[in-house]
Amino acid sequence: MVNIHGVIIEQLKLSKMETKDLINWGELSRMLSGSRQTVRKNKIPKIHQLFIDDLLKAMNKVIKKRTDNEAGF
């Protein structure tokens, strides 16, 4: 059985991938605005910026926790 979360964490560490790269921006945009084209990785309307910032902080916190746990901290 493959630990998919561990694979994602390893890819993040090795490739210096950004958290933003893990988001399905079309679906997130549809959830927030009803349109797949309103919110983009490189164009976030001000009305949605706080939500996106909170989401990215939460994702980074989980990633850091997972990488620290796997490193034995």
N, C-alpha and C positions, 0 to 999 in steps of 0.2 A: 504494500500500500504506500502511495506517495503522499507525503505531507506537503500539500499545495502551498500552505502558508509559509513554510520554511523555504520553498523554492522561490516564492515572491520576495521574501526578505533577502535571500542570497542574491537575487537579480538586482535588487535595489542597492545592495552594498557593492557589488561588482561593477555595475554600469553607471553608478552615480545618477541613477534615474530619479527624477523628481516625483514627489507625491502627486502633482498635477497630472502626470502621465498615467496614473492608475484610474483616473476618473473617466467614466463614459459620459462625456460632455453633452451629447445629444439627449440622453435620457435624463440627466440632471436638469438640463434646460427645459425639457418637457414637463418635469415635475414642478419646477419653479414658476414657469411662465406659460405653459401650455403649448409652446412652440419649440421644436428642436433646434432652431437657429438663433434664438435670443441670447443665450449664454454660451460663450465660447471660451476656450482656454486662454486665448489672448485678447478677449473682449468681454469683460464682465460688467454688466450695467451696475451703477451705483446702488440701485435698490436691492440687488442680490449680493453685494460685496461682503456684507457682514456674515451672511449665511455661509458663503464660500470660505471666508477666513476661518470661521469656526469649524467647518468641515475639515479643512486642511490641517488645522491645529490638532483636531481629534485624531486624524489619520497619522500624523507625525508622532503623536503620543503613543499610539498603539504600536507603530513600527519600532520606535525607540524601546518600548517595553519588551517587544518580542526579540529584538536584537540583543538587548542586555540580558534577557533570560537565556538565550542560546549561547551567549558568551560566558555564562556562569556568574553574572553579577547579581 
